[in-house]
Amino acid sequence: MAYVIIKALAPIFIIMLLGFFAGKRGMVDNKNVSLLNIFVMDFALPAALFSATVQTPWAGIVGQWYLIVVLAVGMWITFAAIYFTCTKVFNKSAKESAVLTLTVALPNYAALGLPILGSVVGENTAVSLSVAISIACGSVLLTPICLLILEREKAHENGTATGSSLSMLPILLWRAVTKPIVWGPLLGVVLSAIGIKMPEIVLIAIKPLGLAATASALFLTGLILSARKLKLNFAVSLSCITKLLIQPFLAWGIVLVLGLHGSLAITAILMLALSAGFFGVVFGNRFGVQSADAEATLLISSILCIVTLPLFITLTSGL
C-alpha cells in the first residue's frame, strides 16, 4: 500500500520539484508568475473541472448524495475551525487565513483521489464517479467561500467596499461566481442536472487544457515555493494535524451518524484523509497573497500522508 501511495505522490513531487528548480535557477521569474497563474486559474483548471462535472451523470450524483453530505460538512467544519483559529488565535490577516484554510480544508482530490481509491476499492466506474463528485464538491461548495473572503478584503483595500460584509454579499457573490474557476464546474453541474450533453467536439477541444491543469498548477506551486523559505511553526503543525488526522476522523464521525457502511463509507473517509491540495496556494498568488504557512502545509502534509493514509486504509477496512 505504501508503494501505491508513493507512486501516486511521485508525479506531484517531481513536477513541483521541476518548478522549484526552474525558479531557483532563474529559468523562470519566480517573483512574477501572474501570466502562468492566469493560465492555470482562468483556463486550465476551469476546463478540467468543467469536463469532470459535465460528464458526471446527474443520476450518479444524486445516488451518492450521502458522499456529498459527508464531504461538504467535513470541509465546511474544517474551514470554519481553521479560519477562526487563524484570525482569532494566530492573529493572521483575513486573506492569509483564507488561503491557509482552503489549503487545509480542501484535499488533493484531483491528483490523489483516483489512484488511492482505485487501489483500495478497485478501479471501476463507481470510483471514477466518486472522485468526480469529490472534485465538484470542493470546486462548487468550498472554493467560492475563500473567493468571497479574498474579494471582500480586496474591496476594502481598494476603497470600493460599501457598507457591511452582509450588505456587500450580493456583489461579492457575483464577483466570485464570475470567476472561471467557480462558474466552470458550476456550469458543468447545471448542464448535467438538466440533461444537456456537451457535443463531443467541445470536450475534445478543451481536453488538452484539462490535461495541462494539474501539471501546470503543480509547476506553478513549485515555482512559488522557490521564492520562499519554508518554516515550521505551530500554525503549520496544527494545519497538518488537522488535515491528516482530525478531518478524516471528523468524516468518520459523520459516517457513523449517517449510518453509512461499505465502499461508500470508506470512500468518504479516505477522500478527506488525502493530503492538502494546491488550490489555496494558487488562489493566494492570484490575489497577491503569499502564505508561507499554506505552502509549508501543502508540502509537509503531502509527505506525511505516506504514513497517515495507510493508517486510515487499515482502520476503514472493516466498515
N, C-alpha and C positions, 0 to 999 in steps of 0.2 A: 504493500500500500504506500509506503514511504516513496518507493520508486515512481509510482503513478503521480504522486503529488509533486515530486521534484521535476518529473517530466512535464507536468502542466505549468510549473513555475518557470522552467528554463527559458522559454521564449520571452517572458516578462523581464527577467533579469538581463538577458542578452541584449534585447532591444533598448532597455533603459541604459545599459552599460555603453552601448554604441552612442546614444545621445549624450551621455555623460562625457565620454571620450571626445566626441566632436566639440563639445563646449569647452572642455579643458584645453584642448589643443588649438583652440581658436579657429577651427574649421567652420564653425557656425557661431554667430554672435549670441552668446548665452544671456546677454543683458537686454537684447532687443528681439524678442521672439513673437512679436504681435502678429506678423504675417502667418507664421506657422500656426499660431493659436486660432486665428480666424479660419484657416483651412480646417482645423480639427473641430472647432466648436460650431461653425456655421455651415459646414459642408459634409465632412466625412462622418462624424458621429451622428448627425441628424439623418443622413442617408441610411446608415447601418440600423439605427433604431426604427426608422420608418419601415424598412424592409422586414425587420423582425416582427413588428407588430401587425402590419397589414397582411402578412402571410400566416398569422396565428388565427386559426378558426375561432369565431366567436363562441360557438358551442363548446369548444375546448376550454376557452377562458371561463365561461360560466360554470362548466363542470368542475373546475378547480378553484372555485371561489374560496374554499377553506384555505388553500395555499395563499391566496391573495390577502385574506384577513390576517394570517399569521405574519406574513412578510410586512404588510403595511403597519400593523400595530407594533411589531418588533422594531421597525425602522423609526417610526414616529416617537416611540417612548425613548429610544436611544438618542434621537436627535434632540428632543426636549431636555433630557437629562444632561447631556454633554454641553449643549448651548447654555443652559442655566449655570452649570459649573464653570464654564469658561468665562462668562460675563460677570458672575457674582463672586466666585471664589478666586479665580486667577486674574480677574480684572482685565481681561483682554477686550479689545475693541469688538464691536458687533460684527464687523466684516471678517476679521481674523477668526472669530468664534464660529461664524457661519461656515467658513472654509474648512476648519478643523472638524467641525461637527459633521459636515457632509462626508468628509473622508472616513470618519469613524462609522457613521450610520449606514452608509451605502456600500455593501460588499462588492467584491470584484466579480459580479455575475458573468460579465462578458467573457473574461479570459479564463476563469477557473470553473464556472458552473458546469459546462458540458463534460470536460474530462473527469472531474471528480464524481459527479452524479453517474456518469456512464460506467465508471469503474465499480461503483457500489450497487446501483440499482440495475444496471445493464443498459447498453446503448439501444434505445428504441425511440419510437415517435413520441411516446409519453414524456420521456426525459427531455427531448428537444423542446417540446411544448412547455414543460415546467420552467426550463431556462429562459425561453422567450417571454413567458409570463413574468418571471422574476425581473428581467430587464425592463419590461414595460412598467412594472410596479415602481421600480426605482426612478425611471425617467418621468413618469406621469404624476406619481403621488409624493415624491420626495424632493427631487431637484428644483421644482418651482418654489418650494419654501425657502431654499437657500437663495435662489434668484430674487425673491421678494425682499429678503433682508439686504442683499447687496444693492439692489435698485433703490431701496429706501435710504441707505447710507450714502449712496452716490448722489441722490437728490438733495440730501442735507448738505453735502459738501459743495455742491454746485449752487446752492441757494435757491433751488427750484421746488423745495418742499413746501407744501401748503397745508397748514393745519396739522392735526394729529396723524399718527400712523394709520388709525382706523379710518379717518376721513380720506386718506390717500390710497386706501386699499384698492379701489377700482382702477386707479391709474397704475399702481404697482402691479396689479394682476395683469393688466393689459400689456405692460412692458415685458413681463415675464413670459406671457403666452405668445407674444410675437417673436420671441427668440426661437430660432430654428431648432435648437436643442430640446425645446419643450413642444412646439407645435408639430415637429416631425413625428415623434412616436404617438402623440395625441391624435394626429390625423390618421395614422395607421389604425389605431384602436377604433376610431369613429367609423372609418370605412369598413372595417371588419364587422362592426356591430350592425351596420345597415346592409351588409351582404354585398358590398361592391368589391369586386376583384380587380386588382390592378392588371392592366394589359401586360403580357409577358415582356414585351419590348421595353416597357418602362422599367421593370425590375432588372432586366439585363443591362439597361443603360446606366443605372445607378449602382450596380453591383460592384464595379471597381472602387467606387468611393467607399462603400461599406467595407470592403476587404481591407482598405487602407486605414480604416478608422482606428482600430486597436493599436496597430503598429505605429501610426503617426502620433497617437496620444501618448504611448509609452516612450517613444523617442523624444517627444516634447517634454515629458516628465523628467527624463534623464538629463536633458539639456538644462532644464530649470534647476535641477539638483546640483549641476556642475558649478552653478554660480553661488551656491550656499555652503555653509559649514553646518553639518548635521550635529545637533546637540541633544543629548539625552537628559530629560528633566522629568519632574513629577507629572506634568501635563501629558507628556508623551507616554510615560509609563502607564498612567491611568487610561489614556486613549487606547493603547494596545491591549490592556487587560479587558477593557470594556468590549472592544471589537472581537477579540478572540475567545473570551470566556463568558462575560456577562450577557452579551447579546444572544449567543446561541442557547444559553441556559434560560434566558427570557423566552426565547422561541419555544423551548421545551415546555415551559410553564403554560404558555398559550395553547400548545398542542394538547396538554393534559386537560386543560379547562374545556377545550372543544371536543375532547374525547376522540381525537384522531389516532390512527394506528397504521401500520404497514408502510408502504412506499411513500405515501403522501406525508406522513409524519416525519419520516427520515429525510425526505426532500426538503421540507420546510426548515428543519433544524440545520441541516448541512448547508443550505443556501445562506443562512445567516451566520454560519461558522466560518465562511470564507474570509480571506484577508481583506484589508481595506482596499477600496477602489481608487482609481486615479482621478475621478471626476472632480473632487474637491480641489486638488492642486491645480488642475487645468482651469476650472471655473475661477479660482482666485486670481490666476495670472491674467485671465481675460478682463478682470476688473481692477488690475493693478494691485492685488493683494498678495503679499508674499508671506506665507505662514511656514516658518521653519518647523514648527511642531507638526503640522499636517504632513509635510514632506518626510519627516523622521518617522511618523506613524505609518505612512504608506510603506516605507522601506522595511522597517523593523517587523511590522505585522506580516509582511509577505515572507519574511524569513522564518518567523516563529510559527507560522501556520503549518510548517512541515511537522511540528510536534503536536499542535493542538487539533488539527484535522483528524489524524489517526485516532486521537482520544475520542472525539465525538463519533467517528465512524464505528468504533468499538462499542461505545455506550449505547448507540441507537440501534445496534444490530438485533436487539430483542424486541423492538417496538412492533 
